[in-house]
């Protein structure tokens, strides 16, 4: 049996055929109810999966676009001859000293006592 998974009707026919094969030994009353419930759950699972995949691909595309924009900005910044300015600014900035909190003081004293 050849199946065209690009065609929705072909996929549904394939699933119906496989479900009929699986439910062949079950009596008529439970078979139909079980079959309908399984088809409903399969459809819900597929819809949820598709939504998650679309969300992930949209997020990936957004992240890639942002990354590309940042790379272009960096390239333009470096190409403008500001490379020397970057190194000078990095050398001029020194870490800012600040007051330590009580917890930081305790941790520092514990590390010094080791």
Gaussian input, Z-matrix of N, CA and C with variables (Angstrom, degrees):
# hf/3-21g

backbone

0 1
 N
 C     1     B1
 C     2     B2     1     A1
 N     3     B3     2     A2     1     D1
 C     4     B4     3     A3     2     D2
 C     5     B5     4     A4     3     D3
 N     6     B6     5     A5     4     D4
 C     7     B7     6     A6     5     D5
 C     8     B8     7     A7     6     D6
 N     9     B9     8     A8     7     D7
 C    10    B10     9     A9     8     D8
 C    11    B11    10    A10     9     D9
 N    12    B12    11    A11    10    D10
 C    13    B13    12    A12    11    D11
 C    14    B14    13    A13    12    D12
 N    15    B15    14    A14    13    D13
 C    16    B16    15    A15    14    D14
 C    17    B17    16    A16    15    D15
 N    18    B18    17    A17    16    D16
 C    19    B19    18    A18    17    D17
 C    20    B20    19    A19    18    D18
 N    21    B21    20    A20    19    D19
 C    22    B22    21    A21    20    D20
 C    23    B23    22    A22    21    D21
 N    24    B24    23    A23    22    D22
 C    25    B25    24    A24    23    D23
 C    26    B26    25    A25    24    D24
 N    27    B27    26    A26    25    D25
 C    28    B28    27    A27    26    D26
 C    29    B29    28    A28    27    D27
 N    30    B30    29    A29    28    D28
 C    31    B31    30    A30    29    D29
 C    32    B32    31    A31    30    D30
 N    33    B33    32    A32    31    D31
 C    34    B34    33    A33    32    D32
 C    35    B35    34    A34    33    D33
 N    36    B36    35    A35    34    D34
 C    37    B37    36    A36    35    D35
 C    38    B38    37    A37    36    D36
 N    39    B39    38    A38    37    D37
 C    40    B40    39    A39    38    D38
 C    41    B41    40    A40    39    D39
 N    42    B42    41    A41    40    D40
 C    43    B43    42    A42    41    D41
 C    44    B44    43    A43    42    D42
 N    45    B45    44    A44    43    D43
 C    46    B46    45    A45    44    D44
 C    47    B47    46    A46    45    D45
 N    48    B48    47    A47    46    D46
 C    49    B49    48    A48    47    D47
 C    50    B50    49    A49    48    D48
 N    51    B51    50    A50    49    D49
 C    52    B52    51    A51    50    D50
 C    53    B53    52    A52    51    D51
 N    54    B54    53    A53    52    D52
 C    55    B55    54    A54    53    D53
 C    56    B56    55    A55    54    D54
 N    57    B57    56    A56    55    D55
 C    58    B58    57    A57    56    D56
 C    59    B59    58    A58    57    D57
 N    60    B60    59    A59    58    D58
 C    61    B61    60    A60    59    D59
 C    62    B62    61    A61    60    D60
 N    63    B63    62    A62    61    D61
 C    64    B64    63    A63    62    D62
 C    65    B65    64    A64    63    D63
 N    66    B66    65    A65    64    D64
 C    67    B67    66    A66    65    D65
 C    68    B68    67    A67    66    D66
 N    69    B69    68    A68    67    D67
 C    70    B70    69    A69    68    D68
 C    71    B71    70    A70    69    D69
 N    72    B72    71    A71    70    D70
 C    73    B73    72    A72    71    D71
 C    74    B74    73    A73    72    D72
 N    75    B75    74    A74    73    D73
 C    76    B76    75    A75    74    D74
 C    77    B77    76    A76    75    D75
 N    78    B78    77    A77    76    D76
 C    79    B79    78    A78    77    D77
 C    80    B80    79    A79    78    D78
 N    81    B81    80    A80    79    D79
 C    82    B82    81    A81    80    D80
 C    83    B83    82    A82    81    D81
 N    84    B84    83    A83    82    D82
 C    85    B85    84    A84    83    D83
 C    86    B86    85    A85    84    D84
 N    87    B87    86    A86    85    D85
 C    88    B88    87    A87    86    D86
 C    89    B89    88    A88    87    D87
 N    90    B90    89    A89    88    D88
 C    91    B91    90    A90    89    D89
 C    92    B92    91    A91    90    D90
 N    93    B93    92    A92    91    D91
 C    94    B94    93    A93    92    D92
 C    95    B95    94    A94    93    D93
 N    96    B96    95    A95    94    D94
 C    97    B97    96    A96    95    D95
 C    98    B98    97    A97    96    D96
 N    99    B99    98    A98    97    D97
 C   100   B100    99    A99    98    D98
 C   101   B101   100   A100    99    D99
 N   102   B102   101   A101   100   D100
 C   103   B103   102   A102   101   D101
 C   104   B104   103   A103   102   D102
 N   105   B105   104   A104   103   D103
 C   106   B106   105   A105   104   D104
 C   107   B107   106   A106   105   D105
 N   108   B108   107   A107   106   D106
 C   109   B109   108   A108   107   D107
 C   110   B110   109   A109   108   D108
 N   111   B111   110   A110   109   D109
 C   112   B112   111   A111   110   D110
 C   113   B113   112   A112   111   D111
 N   114   B114   113   A113   112   D112
 C   115   B115   114   A114   113   D113
 C   116   B116   115   A115   114   D114
 N   117   B117   116   A116   115   D115
 C   118   B118   117   A117   116   D116
 C   119   B119   118   A118   117   D117
 N   120   B120   119   A119   118   D118
 C   121   B121   120   A120   119   D119
 C   122   B122   121   A121   120   D120
 N   123   B123   122   A122   121   D121
 C   124   B124   123   A123   122   D122
 C   125   B125   124   A124   123   D123
 N   126   B126   125   A125   124   D124
 C   127   B127   126   A126   125   D125
 C   128   B128   127   A127   126   D126
 N   129   B129   128   A128   127   D127
 C   130   B130   129   A129   128   D128
 C   131   B131   130   A130   129   D129
 N   132   B132   131   A131   130   D130
 C   133   B133   132   A132   131   D131
 C   134   B134   133   A133   132   D132
 N   135   B135   134   A134   133   D133
 C   136   B136   135   A135   134   D134
 C   137   B137   136   A136   135   D135
 N   138   B138   137   A137   136   D136
 C   139   B139   138   A138   137   D137
 C   140   B140   139   A139   138   D138
 N   141   B141   140   A140   139   D139
 C   142   B142   141   A141   140   D140
 C   143   B143   142   A142   141   D141
 N   144   B144   143   A143   142   D142
 C   145   B145   144   A144   143   D143
 C   146   B146   145   A145   144   D144
 N   147   B147   146   A146   145   D145
 C   148   B148   147   A147   146   D146
 C   149   B149   148   A148   147   D147
 N   150   B150   149   A149   148   D148
 C   151   B151   150   A150   149   D149
 C   152   B152   151   A151   150   D150
 N   153   B153   152   A152   151   D151
 C   154   B154   153   A153   152   D152
 C   155   B155   154   A154   153   D153
 N   156   B156   155   A155   154   D154
 C   157   B157   156   A156   155   D155
 C   158   B158   157   A157   156   D156
 N   159   B159   158   A158   157   D157
 C   160   B160   159   A159   158   D158
 C   161   B161   160   A160   159   D159
 N   162   B162   161   A161   160   D160
 C   163   B163   162   A162   161   D161
 C   164   B164   163   A163   162   D162
 N   165   B165   164   A164   163   D163
 C   166   B166   165   A165   164   D164
 C   167   B167   166   A166   165   D165
 N   168   B168   167   A167   166   D166
 C   169   B169   168   A168   167   D167
 C   170   B170   169   A169   168   D168
 N   171   B171   170   A170   169   D169
 C   172   B172   171   A171   170   D170
 C   173   B173   172   A172   171   D171
 N   174   B174   173   A173   172   D172
 C   175   B175   174   A174   173   D173
 C   176   B176   175   A175   174   D174
 N   177   B177   176   A176   175   D175
 C   178   B178   177   A177   176   D176
 C   179   B179   178   A178   177   D177
 N   180   B180   179   A179   178   D178
 C   181   B181   180   A180   179   D179
 C   182   B182   181   A181   180   D180
 N   183   B183   182   A182   181   D181
 C   184   B184   183   A183   182   D182
 C   185   B185   184   A184   183   D183
 N   186   B186   185   A185   184   D184
 C   187   B187   186   A186   185   D185
 C   188   B188   187   A187   186   D186
 N   189   B189   188   A188   187   D187
 C   190   B190   189   A189   188   D188
 C   191   B191   190   A190   189   D189
 N   192   B192   191   A191   190   D190
 C   193   B193   192   A192   191   D191
 C   194   B194   193   A193   192   D192
 N   195   B195   194   A194   193   D193
 C   196   B196   195   A195   194   D194
 C   197   B197   196   A196   195   D195
 N   198   B198   197   A197   196   D196
 C   199   B199   198   A198   197   D197
 C   200   B200   199   A199   198   D198
 N   201   B201   200   A200   199   D199
 C   202   B202   201   A201   200   D200
 C   203   B203   202   A202   201   D201
 N   204   B204   203   A203   202   D202
 C   205   B205   204   A204   203   D203
 C   206   B206   205   A205   204   D204
 N   207   B207   206   A206   205   D205
 C   208   B208   207   A207   206   D206
 C   209   B209   208   A208   207   D207
 N   210   B210   209   A209   208   D208
 C   211   B211   210   A210   209   D209
 C   212   B212   211   A211   210   D210
 N   213   B213   212   A212   211   D211
 C   214   B214   213   A213   212   D212
 C   215   B215   214   A214   213   D213
 N   216   B216   215   A215   214   D214
 C   217   B217   216   A216   215   D215
 C   218   B218   217   A217   216   D216
 N   219   B219   218   A218   217   D217
 C   220   B220   219   A219   218   D218
 C   221   B221   220   A220   219   D219
 N   222   B222   221   A221   220   D220
 C   223   B223   222   A222   221   D221
 C   224   B224   223   A223   222   D222
 N   225   B225   224   A224   223   D223
 C   226   B226   225   A225   224   D224
 C   227   B227   226   A226   225   D225
 N   228   B228   227   A227   226   D226
 C   229   B229   228   A228   227   D227
 C   230   B230   229   A229   228   D228
 N   231   B231   230   A230   229   D229
 C   232   B232   231   A231   230   D230
 C   233   B233   232   A232   231   D231
 N   234   B234   233   A233   232   D232
 C   235   B235   234   A234   233   D233
 C   236   B236   235   A235   234   D234
 N   237   B237   236   A236   235   D235
 C   238   B238   237   A237   236   D236
 C   239   B239   238   A238   237   D237
 N   240   B240   239   A239   238   D238
 C   241   B241   240   A240   239   D239
 C   242   B242   241   A241   240   D240
 N   243   B243   242   A242   241   D241
 C   244   B244   243   A243   242   D242
 C   245   B245   244   A244   243   D243
 N   246   B246   245   A245   244   D244
 C   247   B247   246   A246   245   D245
 C   248   B248   247   A247   246   D246
 N   249   B249   248   A248   247   D247
 C   250   B250   249   A249   248   D248
 C   251   B251   250   A250   249   D249
 N   252   B252   251   A251   250   D250
 C   253   B253   252   A252   251   D251
 C   254   B254   253   A253   252   D252
 N   255   B255   254   A254   253   D253
 C   256   B256   255   A255   254   D254
 C   257   B257   256   A256   255   D255
 N   258   B258   257   A257   256   D256
 C   259   B259   258   A258   257   D257
 C   260   B260   259   A259   258   D258
 N   261   B261   260   A260   259   D259
 C   262   B262   261   A261   260   D260
 C   263   B263   262   A262   261   D261
 N   264   B264   263   A263   262   D262
 C   265   B265   264   A264   263   D263
 C   266   B266   265   A265   264   D264
 N   267   B267   266   A266   265   D265
 C   268   B268   267   A267   266   D266
 C   269   B269   268   A268   267   D267
 N   270   B270   269   A269   268   D268
 C   271   B271   270   A270   269   D269
 C   272   B272   271   A271   270   D270
 N   273   B273   272   A272   271   D271
 C   274   B274   273   A273   272   D272
 C   275   B275   274   A274   273   D273
 N   276   B276   275   A275   274   D274
 C   277   B277   276   A276   275   D275
 C   278   B278   277   A277   276   D276
 N   279   B279   278   A278   277   D277
 C   280   B280   279   A279   278   D278
 C   281   B281   280   A280   279   D279
 N   282   B282   281   A281   280   D280
 C   283   B283   282   A282   281   D281
 C   284   B284   283   A283   282   D282
 N   285   B285   284   A284   283   D283
 C   286   B286   285   A285   284   D284
 C   287   B287   286   A286   285   D285
 N   288   B288   287   A287   286   D286
 C   289   B289   288   A288   287   D287
 C   290   B290   289   A289   288   D288
 N   291   B291   290   A290   289   D289
 C   292   B292   291   A291   290   D290
 C   293   B293   292   A292   291   D291
 N   294   B294   293   A293   292   D292
 C   295   B295   294   A294   293   D293
 C   296   B296   295   A295   294   D294
 N   297   B297   296   A296   295   D295
 C   298   B298   297   A297   296   D296
 C   299   B299   298   A298   297   D297
 N   300   B300   299   A299   298   D298
 C   301   B301   300   A300   299   D299
 C   302   B302   301   A301   300   D300
 N   303   B303   302   A302   301   D301
 C   304   B304   303   A303   302   D302
 C   305   B305   304   A304   303   D303
 N   306   B306   305   A305   304   D304
 C   307   B307   306   A306   305   D305
 C   308   B308   307   A307   306   D306
 N   309   B309   308   A308   307   D307
 C   310   B310   309   A309   308   D308
 C   311   B311   310   A310   309   D309
 N   312   B312   311   A311   310   D310
 C   313   B313   312   A312   311   D311
 C   314   B314   313   A313   312   D312
 N   315   B315   314   A314   313   D313
 C   316   B316   315   A315   314   D314
 C   317   B317   316   A316   315   D315
 N   318   B318   317   A317   316   D316
 C   319   B319   318   A318   317   D317
 C   320   B320   319   A319   318   D318
 N   321   B321   320   A320   319   D319
 C   322   B322   321   A321   320   D320
 C   323   B323   322   A322   321   D321
 N   324   B324   323   A323   322   D322
 C   325   B325   324   A324   323   D323
 C   326   B326   325   A325   324   D324
 N   327   B327   326   A326   325   D325
 C   328   B328   327   A327   326   D326
 C   329   B329   328   A328   327   D327
 N   330   B330   329   A329   328   D328
 C   331   B331   330   A330   329   D329
 C   332   B332   331   A331   330   D330
 N   333   B333   332   A332   331   D331
 C   334   B334   333   A333   332   D332
 C   335   B335   334   A334   333   D333
 N   336   B336   335   A335   334   D334
 C   337   B337   336   A336   335   D335
 C   338   B338   337   A337   336   D336
 N   339   B339   338   A338   337   D337
 C   340   B340   339   A339   338   D338
 C   341   B341   340   A340   339   D339

   B1=1.4513
   B2=1.5210
   B3=1.3073
   B4=1.4601
   B5=1.5275
   B6=1.3318
   B7=1.4613
   B8=1.5142
   B9=1.3124
   B10=1.4490
   B11=1.5279
   B12=1.3393
   B13=1.4552
   B14=1.5290
   B15=1.3037
   B16=1.4586
   B17=1.5234
   B18=1.3306
   B19=1.4583
   B20=1.5323
   B21=1.3288
   B22=1.4595
   B23=1.5261
   B24=1.3206
   B25=1.4661
   B26=1.5264
   B27=1.3104
   B28=1.4616
   B29=1.5326
   B30=1.3125
   B31=1.4741
   B32=1.5235
   B33=1.3482
   B34=1.4657
   B35=1.5340
   B36=1.3219
   B37=1.4681
   B38=1.5274
   B39=1.3083
   B40=1.4701
   B41=1.5274
   B42=1.3437
   B43=1.4667
   B44=1.5286
   B45=1.3239
   B46=1.4672
   B47=1.5265
   B48=1.3139
   B49=1.4634
   B50=1.5260
   B51=1.3242
   B52=1.4665
   B53=1.5250
   B54=1.3395
   B55=1.4567
   B56=1.5262
   B57=1.3245
   B58=1.4645
   B59=1.5224
   B60=1.3169
   B61=1.4662
   B62=1.5277
   B63=1.3176
   B64=1.4651
   B65=1.5342
   B66=1.3282
   B67=1.4597
   B68=1.5294
   B69=1.2971
   B70=1.4628
   B71=1.5256
   B72=1.3035
   B73=1.4584
   B74=1.5123
   B75=1.3089
   B76=1.4612
   B77=1.5230
   B78=1.3475
   B79=1.4725
   B80=1.5287
   B81=1.2982
   B82=1.4630
   B83=1.5335
   B84=1.3226
   B85=1.4637
   B86=1.5245
   B87=1.3258
   B88=1.4569
   B89=1.5216
   B90=1.2988
   B91=1.4634
   B92=1.5162
   B93=1.3055
   B94=1.4696
   B95=1.5283
   B96=1.3189
   B97=1.4627
   B98=1.5296
   B99=1.3284
   B100=1.4616
   B101=1.5235
   B102=1.3163
   B103=1.4630
   B104=1.5291
   B105=1.3183
   B106=1.4734
   B107=1.5260
   B108=1.3324
   B109=1.4639
   B110=1.5284
   B111=1.3099
   B112=1.4644
   B113=1.5218
   B114=1.3192
   B115=1.4619
   B116=1.5271
   B117=1.3315
   B118=1.4642
   B119=1.5329
   B120=1.3246
   B121=1.4649
   B122=1.5187
   B123=1.3199
   B124=1.4698
   B125=1.5277
   B126=1.3229
   B127=1.4644
   B128=1.5210
   B129=1.3318
   B130=1.4709
   B131=1.5283
   B132=1.3278
   B133=1.4630
   B134=1.5245
   B135=1.3106
   B136=1.4615
   B137=1.5229
   B138=1.3287
   B139=1.4759
   B140=1.5274
   B141=1.3503
   B142=1.4693
   B143=1.5247
   B144=1.3199
   B145=1.4653
   B146=1.5244
   B147=1.3264
   B148=1.4645
   B149=1.5241
   B150=1.3378
   B151=1.4680
   B152=1.5310
   B153=1.3348
   B154=1.4624
   B155=1.5304
   B156=1.3268
   B157=1.4630
   B158=1.5303
   B159=1.3289
   B160=1.4684
   B161=1.5223
   B162=1.3306
   B163=1.4582
   B164=1.5227
   B165=1.3306
   B166=1.4648
   B167=1.5197
   B168=1.3241
   B169=1.4616
   B170=1.5233
   B171=1.3299
   B172=1.4688
   B173=1.5239
   B174=1.3274
   B175=1.4637
   B176=1.5301
   B177=1.3200
   B178=1.4618
   B179=1.5249
   B180=1.3231
   B181=1.4617
   B182=1.5237
   B183=1.3282
   B184=1.4594
   B185=1.5282
   B186=1.3253
   B187=1.4674
   B188=1.5249
   B189=1.3174
   B190=1.4620
   B191=1.5213
   B192=1.3279
   B193=1.4648
   B194=1.5262
   B195=1.3324
   B196=1.4603
   B197=1.5242
   B198=1.3333
   B199=1.4606
   B200=1.5301
   B201=1.3239
   B202=1.4689
   B203=1.5219
   B204=1.3235
   B205=1.4657
   B206=1.5198
   B207=1.3270
   B208=1.4636
   B209=1.5284
   B210=1.3042
   B211=1.4680
   B212=1.5159
   B213=1.3334
   B214=1.4668
   B215=1.5249
   B216=1.3374
   B217=1.4569
   B218=1.5276
   B219=1.3209
   B220=1.4688
   B221=1.5212
   B222=1.3318
   B223=1.4646
   B224=1.5289
   B225=1.3223
   B226=1.4581
   B227=1.5178
   B228=1.3075
   B229=1.4547
   B230=1.5290
   B231=1.3176
   B232=1.4682
   B233=1.5272
   B234=1.3148
   B235=1.4652
   B236=1.5273
   B237=1.3124
   B238=1.4564
   B239=1.5273
   B240=1.3036
   B241=1.4576
   B242=1.5171
   B243=1.2909
   B244=1.4559
   B245=1.5158
   B246=1.2984
   B247=1.4622
   B248=1.5257
   B249=1.3431
   B250=1.4608
   B251=1.5189
   B252=1.3102
   B253=1.4566
   B254=1.5281
   B255=1.3134
   B256=1.4624
   B257=1.5213
   B258=1.3300
   B259=1.4599
   B260=1.5171
   B261=1.3364
   B262=1.4631
   B263=1.5268
   B264=1.3209
   B265=1.4576
   B266=1.5165
   B267=1.3239
   B268=1.4541
   B269=1.5217
   B270=1.3138
   B271=1.4556
   B272=1.5204
   B273=1.3151
   B274=1.4583
   B275=1.5223
   B276=1.3162
   B277=1.4550
   B278=1.5137
   B279=1.3076
   B280=1.4541
   B281=1.5102
   B282=1.3030
   B283=1.4616
   B284=1.5237
   B285=1.3002
   B286=1.4571
   B287=1.5274
   B288=1.3318
   B289=1.4576
   B290=1.5181
   B291=1.3001
   B292=1.4576
   B293=1.5116
   B294=1.2981
   B295=1.4477
   B296=1.5234
   B297=1.3146
   B298=1.4517
   B299=1.5212
   B300=1.3249
   B301=1.4579
   B302=1.5180
   B303=1.3246
   B304=1.4653
   B305=1.5224
   B306=1.3192
   B307=1.4630
   B308=1.5200
   B309=1.3137
   B310=1.4573
   B311=1.5217
   B312=1.3237
   B313=1.4637
   B314=1.5190
   B315=1.3288
   B316=1.4650
   B317=1.5270
   B318=1.3251
   B319=1.4658
   B320=1.5179
   B321=1.3188
   B322=1.4575
   B323=1.5237
   B324=1.3162
   B325=1.4621
   B326=1.5247
   B327=1.3212
   B328=1.4766
   B329=1.5289
   B330=1.3220
   B331=1.4610
   B332=1.5246
   B333=1.3204
   B334=1.4594
   B335=1.5194
   B336=1.3385
   B337=1.4606
   B338=1.5272
   B339=1.2761
   B340=1.4723
   B341=1.4807
   A1=108.90
   A2=116.51
   A3=120.38
   A4=108.92
   A5=114.51
   A6=120.38
   A7=108.77
   A8=115.08
   A9=120.67
   A10=107.36
   A11=116.66
   A12=120.43
   A13=112.42
   A14=117.85
   A15=120.86
   A16=111.55
   A17=116.27
   A18=122.19
   A19=109.31
   A20=117.05
   A21=121.99
   A22=111.62
   A23=117.71
   A24=121.04
   A25=110.95
   A26=116.84
   A27=120.84
   A28=110.55
   A29=116.52
   A30=120.25
   A31=110.84
   A32=116.35
   A33=120.06
   A34=111.14
   A35=117.52
   A36=120.77
   A37=110.39
   A38=116.13
   A39=120.92
   A40=110.04
   A41=116.78
   A42=119.96
   A43=111.70
   A44=116.97
   A45=120.13
   A46=110.64
   A47=117.18
   A48=121.42
   A49=110.71
   A50=116.86
   A51=120.48
   A52=111.20
   A53=116.76
   A54=119.80
   A55=110.62
   A56=117.89
   A57=120.70
   A58=110.51
   A59=116.95
   A60=121.27
   A61=110.95
   A62=116.95
   A63=121.05
   A64=112.35
   A65=117.08
   A66=121.32
   A67=113.19
   A68=117.98
   A69=122.13
   A70=112.26
   A71=119.80
   A72=122.47
   A73=114.79
   A74=119.08
   A75=121.64
   A76=108.80
   A77=116.25
   A78=118.32
   A79=111.51
   A80=117.40
   A81=123.69
   A82=112.88
   A83=118.63
   A84=120.67
   A85=111.27
   A86=117.63
   A87=120.33
   A88=111.85
   A89=116.55
   A90=120.60
   A91=112.23
   A92=117.89
   A93=121.69
   A94=110.97
   A95=117.68
   A96=120.83
   A97=110.35
   A98=115.65
   A99=120.16
   A100=110.81
   A101=115.95
   A102=121.17
   A103=110.84
   A104=117.06
   A105=120.97
   A106=111.30
   A107=116.56
   A108=120.63
   A109=110.94
   A110=117.50
   A111=120.52
   A112=111.74
   A113=117.06
   A114=120.69
   A115=109.83
   A116=117.20
   A117=121.22
   A118=110.42
   A119=116.64
   A120=120.07
   A121=112.03
   A122=117.01
   A123=119.86
   A124=110.60
   A125=116.75
   A126=119.76
   A127=110.89
   A128=117.09
   A129=120.52
   A130=111.09
   A131=116.48
   A132=120.32
   A133=110.76
   A134=116.81
   A135=120.88
   A136=110.97
   A137=116.76
   A138=120.64
   A139=109.54
   A140=117.06
   A141=120.50
   A142=111.22
   A143=115.96
   A144=120.37
   A145=111.04
   A146=116.19
   A147=120.09
   A148=111.72
   A149=116.83
   A150=120.06
   A151=110.70
   A152=116.79
   A153=120.00
   A154=111.16
   A155=116.84
   A156=120.63
   A157=110.13
   A158=117.27
   A159=119.90
   A160=110.61
   A161=116.65
   A162=120.37
   A163=111.84
   A164=116.42
   A165=120.00
   A166=111.86
   A167=117.06
   A168=118.95
   A169=111.32
   A170=117.08
   A171=119.71
   A172=110.73
   A173=116.09
   A174=120.67
   A175=110.59
   A176=117.05
   A177=121.39
   A178=110.98
   A179=116.62
   A180=120.56
   A181=110.61
   A182=116.55
   A183=120.92
   A184=110.97
   A185=116.79
   A186=120.73
   A187=111.30
   A188=116.63
   A189=120.80
   A190=110.72
   A191=116.59
   A192=119.94
   A193=111.20
   A194=117.01
   A195=120.37
   A196=111.26
   A197=115.99
   A198=120.80
   A199=110.33
   A200=116.48
   A201=120.61
   A202=111.08
   A203=116.48
   A204=120.10
   A205=111.05
   A206=116.88
   A207=120.19
   A208=111.43
   A209=116.56
   A210=120.27
   A211=110.47
   A212=116.60
   A213=119.97
   A214=111.10
   A215=117.14
   A216=120.01
   A217=111.12
   A218=115.49
   A219=119.55
   A220=110.28
   A221=116.28
   A222=120.16
   A223=110.69
   A224=117.13
   A225=120.88
   A226=110.72
   A227=117.14
   A228=121.91
   A229=110.74
   A230=116.74
   A231=121.33
   A232=110.36
   A233=116.80
   A234=120.64
   A235=112.39
   A236=117.68
   A237=120.96
   A238=112.73
   A239=117.79
   A240=120.66
   A241=112.59
   A242=117.30
   A243=120.99
   A244=111.64
   A245=116.83
   A246=120.91
   A247=111.12
   A248=116.86
   A249=120.10
   A250=110.76
   A251=116.82
   A252=120.77
   A253=110.24
   A254=116.75
   A255=120.48
   A256=110.04
   A257=117.51
   A258=119.78
   A259=111.02
   A260=118.63
   A261=121.43
   A262=111.14
   A263=116.18
   A264=119.53
   A265=110.53
   A266=117.15
   A267=120.47
   A268=110.70
   A269=117.55
   A270=120.75
   A271=111.43
   A272=117.68
   A273=121.42
   A274=112.36
   A275=117.04
   A276=118.48
   A277=110.12
   A278=115.35
   A279=122.05
   A280=107.72
   A281=116.37
   A282=117.61
   A283=110.62
   A284=115.37
   A285=121.58
   A286=108.20
   A287=116.24
   A288=119.00
   A289=108.93
   A290=115.65
   A291=120.42
   A292=107.99
   A293=114.79
   A294=120.06
   A295=109.51
   A296=115.09
   A297=119.74
   A298=109.58
   A299=114.91
   A300=118.90
   A301=108.39
   A302=116.56
   A303=121.27
   A304=110.80
   A305=117.00
   A306=120.62
   A307=110.79
   A308=117.17
   A309=120.33
   A310=110.81
   A311=116.35
   A312=119.88
   A313=110.91
   A314=116.88
   A315=120.84
   A316=111.00
   A317=116.31
   A318=119.90
   A319=111.34
   A320=116.39
   A321=120.36
   A322=110.47
   A323=116.75
   A324=119.04
   A325=110.78
   A326=117.92
   A327=120.93
   A328=110.58
   A329=117.60
   A330=120.80
   A331=111.16
   A332=117.61
   A333=121.30
   A334=112.22
   A335=117.79
   A336=122.16
   A337=112.93
   A338=118.59
   A339=121.59
   A340=112.39
   D1=124.43
   D2=177.44
   D3=-95.47
   D4=135.52
   D5=-177.04
   D6=-122.54
   D7=133.57
   D8=175.16
   D9=-100.36
   D10=99.87
   D11=-176.58
   D12=-73.95
   D13=-7.23
   D14=175.86
   D15=-80.45
   D16=-18.14
   D17=-178.01
   D18=-100.43
   D19=125.49
   D20=-176.95
   D21=-62.31
   D22=-43.93
   D23=-178.87
   D24=-63.61
   D25=-38.98
   D26=178.90
   D27=-64.31
   D28=-40.70
   D29=178.31
   D30=-64.64
   D31=-44.39
   D32=-179.94
   D33=-64.31
   D34=-41.66
   D35=177.36
   D36=-60.47
   D37=-41.99
   D38=178.89
   D39=-61.74
   D40=-46.53
   D41=179.59
   D42=-63.67
   D43=-42.45
   D44=178.82
   D45=-60.99
   D46=-43.44
   D47=-179.85
   D48=-62.88
   D49=-44.54
   D50=-179.57
   D51=-67.01
   D52=-39.24
   D53=178.49
   D54=-66.00
   D55=-39.22
   D56=176.72
   D57=-60.55
   D58=-42.09
   D59=178.30
   D60=-62.32
   D61=-41.43
   D62=-178.36
   D63=-69.92
   D64=-33.58
   D65=-175.25
   D66=-96.34
   D67=11.45
   D68=-174.38
   D69=-58.92
   D70=-40.38
   D71=-174.40
   D72=-83.28
   D73=-7.25
   D74=-176.58
   D75=-89.93
   D76=143.98
   D77=-176.65
   D78=-61.80
   D79=165.12
   D80=-170.80
   D81=-62.34
   D82=-40.62
   D83=-176.02
   D84=-66.60
   D85=-52.08
   D86=-178.49
   D87=-73.62
   D88=-30.12
   D89=-178.98
   D90=-62.39
   D91=-45.99
   D92=-178.36
   D93=-68.09
   D94=-43.74
   D95=179.89
   D96=-65.11
   D97=-43.86
   D98=178.93
   D99=-64.66
   D100=-42.16
   D101=179.24
   D102=-60.82
   D103=-47.59
   D104=-179.50
   D105=-62.21
   D106=-42.05
   D107=179.51
   D108=-65.68
   D109=-41.90
   D110=179.02
   D111=-65.03
   D112=-41.55
   D113=178.16
   D114=-63.27
   D115=-42.84
   D116=178.91
   D117=-61.32
   D118=-45.12
   D119=179.66
   D120=-66.76
   D121=-38.41
   D122=177.08
   D123=-62.77
   D124=-43.30
   D125=178.80
   D126=-62.43
   D127=-44.28
   D128=178.98
   D129=-63.00
   D130=-40.35
   D131=178.78
   D132=-63.36
   D133=-42.60
   D134=-179.63
   D135=-66.27
   D136=-41.44
   D137=178.70
   D138=-62.83
   D139=-46.90
   D140=178.72
   D141=-60.15
   D142=-43.94
   D143=179.57
   D144=-60.87
   D145=-46.41
   D146=-179.79
   D147=-61.85
   D148=-40.68
   D149=178.67
   D150=-63.57
   D151=-42.60
   D152=179.93
   D153=-65.44
   D154=-41.71
   D155=179.74
   D156=-64.74
   D157=-42.89
   D158=178.41
   D159=-63.01
   D160=-41.06
   D161=178.32
   D162=-62.85
   D163=-43.40
   D164=179.46
   D165=-66.30
   D166=-41.36
   D167=179.94
   D168=-68.13
   D169=-37.13
   D170=176.32
   D171=-63.89
   D172=-42.57
   D173=178.85
   D174=-65.17
   D175=-41.52
   D176=178.21
   D177=-63.57
   D178=-42.37
   D179=178.54
   D180=-63.55
   D181=-43.22
   D182=178.67
   D183=-61.73
   D184=-45.17
   D185=179.17
   D186=-63.25
   D187=-40.49
   D188=179.50
   D189=-65.25
   D190=-41.27
   D191=178.11
   D192=-63.22
   D193=-44.06
   D194=178.50
   D195=-62.58
   D196=-42.36
   D197=179.68
   D198=-62.86
   D199=-42.09
   D200=179.05
   D201=-63.13
   D202=-41.07
   D203=178.83
   D204=-64.37
   D205=-41.89
   D206=178.76
   D207=-64.53
   D208=-40.79
   D209=178.60
   D210=-62.86
   D211=-42.10
   D212=178.31
   D213=-63.58
   D214=-41.10
   D215=178.02
   D216=-62.57
   D217=-42.08
   D218=179.50
   D219=-63.95
   D220=-43.18
   D221=179.28
   D222=-61.44
   D223=-44.62
   D224=179.31
   D225=-63.96
   D226=-40.55
   D227=-179.69
   D228=-63.53
   D229=-43.21
   D230=-179.53
   D231=-71.87
   D232=-39.63
   D233=-179.06
   D234=-65.89
   D235=-24.47
   D236=-179.01
   D237=-76.69
   D238=1.11
   D239=178.34
   D240=83.93
   D241=17.09
   D242=179.90
   D243=-87.94
   D244=10.47
   D245=-178.68
   D246=-61.19
   D247=-41.67
   D248=178.85
   D249=-65.99
   D250=-36.01
   D251=-179.67
   D252=-64.81
   D253=-37.26
   D254=179.84
   D255=-63.01
   D256=-47.15
   D257=-177.99
   D258=-66.36
   D259=-37.28
   D260=177.82
   D261=-64.38
   D262=-42.56
   D263=179.67
   D264=-64.97
   D265=-38.83
   D266=179.62
   D267=-65.27
   D268=-37.11
   D269=-179.50
   D270=-72.98
   D271=-32.83
   D272=-176.71
   D273=-75.57
   D274=-29.81
   D275=-177.48
   D276=-79.71
   D277=127.41
   D278=177.68
   D279=-115.44
   D280=152.96
   D281=179.52
   D282=-62.32
   D283=135.96
   D284=-178.19
   D285=-81.93
   D286=127.68
   D287=178.11
   D288=-80.99
   D289=144.15
   D290=-179.98
   D291=-141.49
   D292=165.24
   D293=178.96
   D294=-73.10
   D295=140.97
   D296=177.27
   D297=-85.99
   D298=142.87
   D299=176.12
   D300=-77.58
   D301=170.81
   D302=-179.60
   D303=-59.77
   D304=-42.52
   D305=179.75
   D306=-64.00
   D307=-42.18
   D308=179.45
   D309=-64.39
   D310=-38.10
   D311=177.49
   D312=-64.52
   D313=-42.77
   D314=178.78
   D315=-63.35
   D316=-44.56
   D317=178.79
   D318=-62.57
   D319=-41.13
   D320=179.47
   D321=-64.34
   D322=-41.26
   D323=179.72
   D324=-67.89
   D325=-35.83
   D326=176.13
   D327=-64.67
   D328=-41.48
   D329=179.34
   D330=-67.02
   D331=-36.41
   D332=178.94
   D333=-70.03
   D334=-29.25
   D335=-178.72
   D336=-78.59
   D337=-10.25
   D338=-179.33
   D339=-70.73

